[in-house]
Structures are given as C-alpha cells and as structure tokens.
Amino acid sequence: MFFQSFFSRLFALVLVAAIALTGCSSASPLSGNYREDTLTTIENLSETIALSGKEENFSETVASARSLMNDYASRYRRDSRVSGLRSFTTMQTALNNLAGFYGTYGVRPLASKLSKRLQQEFKEVEFTLKRGF
C-alpha cells in the first residue's frame, strides 16, 4: 500500500517535470528583443512573400511563416512596453493581413496588390524602428 502510493506520487512528479521542461523549450527564432525579433520576422516574411508558389518546399515555407506570425503576435501583443508603439501597430496590421490571406486562401502565392502593400508596411515598420518608435 505504501509503495503503491509512493510510486504513483513519484510518477506524477516525473510527468509534471517532463511537461514543464517540454513547455520551456522553444523552437522559435524569436529572442525576446523586440527590435531584433521584428526585423527577423520582416526578413522571413518578405522571403515568403517573394516566393512564386512553384518551389517544391512552398507549403512548408508558408507553414513556417504562419508559425512565426503566431509566435511574434503572442509574444508582443500583451507587452505594454511594445503594444503602443507605432512600429508594433503597423506590424500587427501587416501580420493580420497576411494571416487573413493564408486563412482564407490557404497555401497560395500572394496577390501582387497585397504583396506590394505588405512590403510598404514592412518598410514603414523598419523606418519607425530606426527612429526608435
């Protein structure tokens, strides 16, 4: 009776530790530095936007971009030091547009009009980051 209780508690402790350690590991390319993460996200998304859709790894690239957008938004959306910045609101607009496209049309190349608008928004974000906003 004592051993059964002891082993069940030990097993529960091991499971909690495994879940906690698995949750702490992150495969996200985001570092926690807002400026660097924003520039990295812009670079990766610009590469994805530029693809024609004929590449053999296009669907994996789009899935990676969607994951990056989710990681970026979830990391900085609730950060009060960042969420009021002009660069963040513009970036959030661009991410929402891109996520809306992929949510609606799936894995397709972007329309040229949307691609141009996203590139313009990315340039604006880079400019405001250089100014410190």
MARBA-667776 format. One record per residue (C-alpha): x, y, z. Coordinates in steps of 0.001 Angstrom, whole numbers, padded with zeros to 6 digits, always signed. Each point is the difference from the previous one (the first is absolute). Layout:
REM MARBA-667776
XYZ ...
//
This chain:
REM MARBA-667776
+000000+000000+000000 +002793+002427+000926 +002050-000884-003088 -002977+000412-002308 -000688+003475+001392 +003690+000903-000154 +000383-001130-003622 -003185+001719-001159 +001197+003288+001539 +003458-000455-001476 -001505-000718-003402 -002175+003118+000233 +003038+002099+000944 +001994-001348-002946 -002873+000795-002386 -000318+003548+001309 +003747+000529-000373 -000038-001380-003550 -002883+002243-001021 +001623+003034+001592 +003318-000617-001738 -001686-000634-003332 -001969+003232+000338 +003166+001980+000738 +001763-001113-003139 -000786+002145-002977 +000861-000428-003654 -000990+003589-000730 +002608+002206-001657 -001164+002905+002179 +002494+001163+002598 -002107+002287+002174 +001618+003175-001334 -002859+001865-001697 +002081+001834-002597 +001993-003068-001068 -003081-002228-000017 -001933+002473-002125 +002800+000275-002549 +000413-003800-000079 -003738-000458-000509 -000047+002579-002794 +002943-001689-001709 -001564-003470+000180 -003434+001169-001106 +001458+002034-002870 +001721-003128-001274 -003268-001921+000226 -001939+002746-001774 +002530+000049-002843 -000506-003698-000801 -001936-000815-003154 -001639-003162+001313 +001793-002278-002430 +002757-000900+002446 -000149-003551+001308 +000152+001050+003672 -002560+002805-000348 -002588-001518+002336 +002630-000590+002719 +001213+003592-000375 -003539+001332+000369 -000581-002211+003058 +003218+001303+001521 -001051+003594-000721 -003395-000558+001623 +001679-001460+003062 +002376+002962+000180 -002910+002447-000259 -001792-001764+002850 +003129-000048+002167 +000687+003684-000643 -003558+001104+000704 -000345-002101+003137 +003325+001225+001372 -000540+003738-000467 -003768+000531-000120 -000375+000274+003776 +003299+001732+000706 -001021+003530+001027 +003481+001363-000747 -000369-001042-003634 -003700-000165-000833 -000404+003785-000178 +002920+000593-002347 -000730+001132-003531 +002313-002661-001391 -001931-002716+001822 -003435+001159-001108 +001155+000192-003624 +001629-003417+000302 -003167-001419+001553 -002017+001360-002941 +002351-001689-002464 -000123-003281+001926 -003799+000103+000142 -000194+000577-003764 +002376-002849-000738 -001640-002369+002484 -003408+000866-001460 +001215-000834-003494 +001477-003343+001039 -003064-000767+002107 -002330+000647-002908 +001968-001249-002994 +002314-002537+001591 +003350-000710-001564 -000050+002273-003042 +002351+002690-001234 -001001+003494+001049 -001796+002349-002329 +002315+002719-001294 -002116+002791+001527 +000177-001565+003470 +003693-000751-000417 +000741+003644-000850 -002037+001239+002954 +001759-002378+002403 +003422+001056-001288 -000983+003644+000536 -001148-000728+003552 +003235-001887+000705 +002018+002998-001244 -002012+002275+002273 +000654-002271+002980 +003735-000046-000751 +000007+003796-000286 -001797+000490+003319 +002328-002482+001685 +002989+002020-001214 -001576+003110+001503 -000538-001838+003276 -003746-000409-000035 
//
